[in-house]
Amino acid sequence: MDLTLSTQQLKLIIREAAEMGAIQALTKVGKLKPYLKKSEAFRKYGRANIENWAEKGILTIRKDGDHSAVWRIDRLEVAAIAKSIELLRYL
């Protein structure tokens, strides 16, 4: 399968990959927490998006306990989902 990308599309893909690499590096050295709280994820990506991705099984929500336990959302996972959807819009 041949895929032809414009220079602009290639720049966008490289930029998004570099941002993901930076997030991963900052997480590994302890400058960023590996998980987001529910409120942080809602603020950054939108409540509707987070709930929709979780409902569809695209995003894994982790809880430390039952009932009122705090949600933990993997920072890299949610960033990858958001960036892939954004890239699909432009490509």
C-alpha positions in Angstrom: 0.0 0.0 0.0 1.5 3.3 -1.1 0.7 6.4 1.0 1.6 9.8 -0.2 1.9 12.5 2.4 2.3 16.2 1.9 5.2 18.1 3.6 2.6 19.7 5.9 1.1 16.3 6.9 4.6 14.9 7.5 5.5 17.9 9.7 2.3 17.4 11.7 3.0 13.7 12.3 6.6 14.4 13.4 5.5 17.2 15.7 2.9 15.0 17.4 5.4 12.2 17.8 7.9 14.6 19.3 5.3 15.8 21.8 4.4 12.2 22.8 8.1 11.4 23.2 8.5 14.5 25.5 5.6 13.4 27.6 7.0 10.0 28.0 10.5 11.3 28.9 9.1 13.8 31.4 7.0 11.0 33.0 9.9 8.6 33.2 12.2 11.2 35.0 9.4 12.1 37.4 8.7 15.6 36.2 5.1 14.6 35.2 2.8 12.2 37.0 2.0 9.2 34.9 -1.7 9.5 35.7 -4.2 12.3 35.4 -7.1 12.7 37.8 -10.6 12.8 36.3 -10.9 16.5 36.8 -7.5 17.2 35.1 -8.5 15.0 32.1 -11.9 16.7 31.8 -10.2 20.1 31.8 -7.6 19.2 29.3 -9.5 17.0 26.9 -13.2 17.8 27.6 -15.6 15.9 29.7 -17.6 14.6 26.8 -14.5 13.2 25.1 -13.2 11.4 28.2 -16.6 9.9 28.9 -17.2 8.9 25.3 -13.8 7.3 24.9 -14.2 5.4 28.2 -17.7 4.3 27.2 -16.4 3.0 23.9 -13.6 1.2 25.6 -10.9 3.2 23.9 -9.7 4.7 27.2 -9.0 2.6 30.2 -10.2 4.2 33.5 -8.4 2.8 36.6 -9.9 3.1 40.1 -8.0 2.3 43.3 -11.1 1.0 45.1 -14.9 0.7 44.8 -17.7 3.3 44.9 -16.1 6.7 45.4 -12.6 5.8 44.5 -10.6 8.3 42.5 -10.2 7.8 38.7 -6.7 7.4 37.4 -6.2 8.0 33.6 -2.9 7.1 32.0 -1.4 10.4 30.7 0.2 8.7 27.7 -2.8 6.7 26.7 -5.2 9.7 26.7 -2.7 11.9 24.9 -2.2 9.2 22.2 -6.0 9.0 21.7 -6.4 12.7 21.5 -3.5 13.1 19.1 -4.6 10.3 16.9 -8.1 11.7 16.5 -6.5 15.1 15.8 -4.3 13.6 13.1 -7.2 11.8 11.5 -8.9 15.2 11.1 -6.0 16.6 9.2 -4.9 13.6 7.1 
